[in-house]
C-alpha cells in the first residue's frame, strides 16, 4: 500500500510538471525534440497579423534555418522579392529567436509563441507599426 501511495505521488508530480511547464505560450505542452531540431528547415508564412488583425499577403517573410546557425530570409512586398543570407540563434531559454543579415551587426528578435515540427508562430514588436504576428508552416 505504501508503495502505491509513493508511485501515485510521483505520477501526479510528473503530470503536473508536464502540463504546467511549457516553453511556448501556444505549445506544444511537451516534446522530446529540441527547439533547434524543430526549427531547422524552410518555413513559409501562411498568415500575418498586425495588432491582432489579419492582413492580406502583400508582405511575406519566409525563412530557412540551417542547423549551423545560418539560413536565409526572403521578403516579398509590393511585388518585389529580396533574399538575404542570415545568421540566427535562440536566447538561453529558447523563447526568443534572433536573426540578422550575415553582414549586419544588429540582431532582430521575435518572441516564439509556438514551435512544433510543422508550425511556427512568432511575434515581433514593430514599434510605431504595431505588434506583428507571423504564422508559418514548414515546407
N, C-alpha and C positions, 0 to 999 in steps of 0.2 A: 504494500500500500504506500509506504514511504517513497519507494522508487517511482511509482506512478505520479505522485504529487510533484516530485522533483522534475520528472520529464514534462509534466504539464506546465510547470512554471517556465522551463526552458523554451518550450514550444510557444507559449504566449509571448515571451520576451522577444523571440525571433520574429514572430508575426508582427508585433508592434514596431520593431525596428525596420522591417521591410516595408510596411505600409506607411510609416510616418517619415521615413528618411529617404527623400528623393533629391537628386541633384537639380533637376529641372522642374519648373513650375507646372508644366503640362505633360510631364512624363518622359520616359517610362518610369514607373514606380520602382522597378528592379530590373537590372540586366547584368549579365556577366561579361558582356562585350565592352571593352574600354571605349571611352569617348573618342580617342584618337582613331580607333578602328572603325567606329560608326561614321565618323565624318569623312573619312577617306573616300574619294570618288568625285563624280560630277553631279552637281545639283542644279536643277532648272527651277526658276521661280514660277510658281503657279498662282500666287496672289500677292498683292501689295496693298497695305492699309496705311493711311495717314490719319492719325488721331482717331483710330477705330473705324474709319470709313473706307470701304473697299474702293480702290482706284481702278481705272482701266489700265490695260497693259501697255501704256505708252512709254513706261520706264521699266526696263527689265535688267536685273543684275543676276548673272549666273556665275557659279564658281566651280572650279576644280581644285580639290585639296589632295595633295600627294602626301604620302606618309613621312617624307623627309622635311616637312615644313615649307615646301614650295607649292606653287599651283598657278592658277590663272583666274582672272576676273574679267568677264565680258559684260560691258554695259551697253545697252541699246536704248536710245532716247531720241525721239523725233526722227526716226528712220536712220539715224547714224549709229554705227556699232564701233566700239573700241575695245580691244583686248589687251590686257597687261599681265605680265608675269608678276606674281605676288609671293611674299613670304607670309606665313601665318603661324599662329600658336594660340594655345589656350592659356588662361591665367591658372594659378595653382589649384583652384577648386573647380575648374572646368566650366564655370558659369559665364565667362566672357570669352569670345573668340576675337582675336586681334589679327589684323591683316594690314599690309602696306604694299605699295608698289615696290618691287625689288630695289629700285634705285632711290627710293624716298627715305627720309629719316623718320617722319611722323607716322604713328600707327593709328588706324581707325579701330574702333572696337564696337562690338554689338553684344547684347545680352542674349544668351542662349536660353530659350524658354522650353524648347522641345528638341530632342535629338534621339531618333531611332535609326535603324539601319535603312529606312526608306523615307523618313520625314525629318525636316529641319525647320524650326521656327526661331527667327532671331528678331530682336527689337533694337532699334538704334534711335538715339535722341538726335534729331537733325536741327536742334536749336530753334530758330525762328520758323523753320519749315515744319515743326511738329515732331511727334513720335511716329517713327516709321516701323512697320512690322512687315517682315518678308516671310512668306511660306514657300518652302521648297520641297520638291520630290527628287529622289535620287534616280539618275538615268540608268 
